[in-house]
């Protein structure tokens, strides 16, 4: 299978064939995960370390489960009690971990670019589990798999991404991926939550929810990133829901078979109506959670294959990787 990356730091450096390779392998892992016995030995003998400098429930649990189902030895590093909190730099932490010879390092960090910096200092494969407002590549990939399974394709669709675009790494990664796969992308947000220059990505920009949803195949809602806001970006949550929260009336402007997505965690009654979020005929939010484990298994499997091949070449040449 064609996948050339040494790390998975973002969608930006992946070619369309790389994306398809991940999704095709993930399809196989979806089937494995639905069996009674859900384990394989793809990562047998390998060590995976999860470092989450930001709190996470879905992503960390998903990566941990993915590693264990692939047969890896998985360690969750308690960053809150780590030397980082005692003043150690990220680079020193990376060098310390590198000396332990891990094979896969999964990192979530609050600063954009921190994961890329760490990847330059270690010999293992690094997976970006979200860095600041930069990227969240596995979320975009699991969203892509969810869309492909629901719509039967991942090309020539109209996808509306709605909400807090300015603070969302999910929006950025999805925008890049969907563009690479030849989709029409619309961004819908109040002006205070729309980053400057975003139209340069080749998308359409709307501040009116109904106009932006007109004829959409996919409606992707985003969480309000309150922890990244330091000012009055919205007048109130009630007013936000009135104008930009997804309900049945606003969704009626999209196609009749449009699917509804949300990366979680949801603020019901703020970003999306709770009844709509639970509507099994429209919502694929729980499918996204399921696809997350399969996609992360596929990503780690492919990176491990590349790492083994690289180490094999290094051993032949008498060097260590």
Steps between C-alpha positions, in 0.01 A plus 500: 500500500634843403567717805830681505494706819742447790275697738138609492528867591222640283289455189687767306787269398283200408423426137150382398634146456637508857155597626334222304753249632418593860127481439519167316700340779270654760205329331664167582546606860133600526414138426758372750363726772152355454617145564499323834882481493628845409875452514775470242878490532582784257688686778615198698826578682463875447451768765250787472518801732205741522590853614198727543590848618134596452208312650329253272246224538412378152836541329715355779267206563481437126879496455547280806241251381644505148850421624386217723291343226807507276702318766725787611621566854318826579606754763299812586737765631345702784613842380340680795743316730791500258826691498343746252307645791829537687651717231647247257484613137313309235828421325653357819190287548530379142865407547418314821223302333720433198756335726232248598472391132124528442363415157193721485444830678149651506501865604235765570629846586348844547759678285491489122816343362604334827443149361707579190784620722486184707504282188834652400660377825391135514573187300150355521184574302298794634126546464342839552190467721434874473734798535359840590295649218718330237386147411322186620573257216342181634174686565486610137578145385229345718257765378595411143439130563164577660398710200619242249306222670183710533502658153679229301775736384737772615502717188270766354305553820390830651618511860399778739726550804320714755594674823824604664726490195755743644612278788446159341783271391226255396368754249848564360585131450159425347523801271836378368392136463167572335670739259755236402215258428324748266204601715318831526556637849297774667593662828218650706568715808443842650770746386662490847559125461621503139879529456635761261612374161321167526349540151851451361453128569251488213188481715181706512435717806158573649376680809140395436425142606209437265680631193809294582303180551306529174543171311771360732572125502683511833449732797796499736444690824791617718535547873534851639863504619433706812838410649671678207285812516622804689229749404139547402483287187125434537232711676356199687460124455125548458551751219768279343262203486227717352724609213756221457383197696376214283134411535245334274392828341852601396583146390199507265704726269751218441424200282239257629763229548765729650691351793578683823844481664670633814852417629389517864464577774169663414342795673135403451273796454796720406655348185236239423151404609516188716216325320673548164832378641329174599302456177629173357363592156715814470773498763822301449663630818527157661635360171778758522600362840510145361696604192752678724635175644527337156671802340753529783574129471562546128726802550714326762519181294621688191754708694628187673549331163706796380697509825586130478609544138717798594658311788561204273690719255695661785597160638630397160708819485622455859324807643219530760159656455 
